[in-house]
């Protein structure tokens, strides 16, 4: 589970992160929290690394209004849970425009925060990005988060997961690339034959990508400029 906190006041960011750590550890959930002080920085990170599952977003973000940032995200991403944080009740009506699931008043209590988080985590469990396919009369359902990469081999695709399982079925890689582009996670096409989950990229160079498991893939010449643009703002 990936969580973003976006607030221009550092003490709010640090306090919220500490409270979330405490709650999520208590629930024994795997998670990653990324903090931002501007909406633009968060948008750049999302463009490069994929969408977050939960976003805690302040309305007053200096030059950029948090509601406008949220509207931009809703235009491009279908599935994510949004919690608005603010000390101004005047903005309460704006949460309906951006489909926010909760409005947290500053300063917020541990009890209210846990209640809000419990609601959105439950929503995520229901709407998690899933791929379904059948092979040899067996139906499979996989979370896109557990897929490291997909290899195309003639009329089949081979799906390599983080638990070392490999699945295969008849499908075109072009169709999977299009499907995955509509979800929260970021997949990149590095060649005619490979679609890579950015979450598992350990190292990037102009010609190669190395995954966390040590596998190295060569980027085809026609894809190098495009992939460089994707990674130029992010260090692995």
Secondary structure as GFF3:
##gff-version 3
##sequence-region A 1 236
A	DSSP	beta_strand	2	6	.	.	.	ID=ss1
A	DSSP	alpha_helix	10	26	.	.	.	ID=ss2
A	DSSP	beta_strand	32	36	.	.	.	ID=ss3
A	DSSP	alpha_helix	39	49	.	.	.	ID=ss4
A	DSSP	beta_strand	54	58	.	.	.	ID=ss5
A	DSSP	beta_strand	60	61	.	.	.	ID=ss6
A	DSSP	beta_strand	64	65	.	.	.	ID=ss7
A	DSSP	alpha_helix	66	76	.	.	.	ID=ss8
A	DSSP	beta_strand	81	86	.	.	.	ID=ss9
A	DSSP	three_ten_helix	89	96	.	.	.	ID=ss10
A	DSSP	beta_strand	102	105	.	.	.	ID=ss11
A	DSSP	alpha_helix	110	127	.	.	.	ID=ss12
A	DSSP	beta_strand	130	135	.	.	.	ID=ss13
A	DSSP	beta_strand	138	143	.	.	.	ID=ss14
A	DSSP	three_ten_helix	144	146	.	.	.	ID=ss15
A	DSSP	beta_strand	147	153	.	.	.	ID=ss16
A	DSSP	beta_strand	156	161	.	.	.	ID=ss17
A	DSSP	beta_strand	166	170	.	.	.	ID=ss18
A	DSSP	alpha_helix	173	180	.	.	.	ID=ss19
A	DSSP	beta_strand	187	189	.	.	.	ID=ss20
A	DSSP	beta_strand	194	197	.	.	.	ID=ss21
A	DSSP	three_ten_helix	198	200	.	.	.	ID=ss22
A	DSSP	beta_strand	201	204	.	.	.	ID=ss23
A	DSSP	beta_strand	208	211	.	.	.	ID=ss24
A	DSSP	beta_strand	216	218	.	.	.	ID=ss25
A	DSSP	three_ten_helix	221	223	.	.	.	ID=ss26
A	DSSP	alpha_helix	224	231	.	.	.	ID=ss27
###
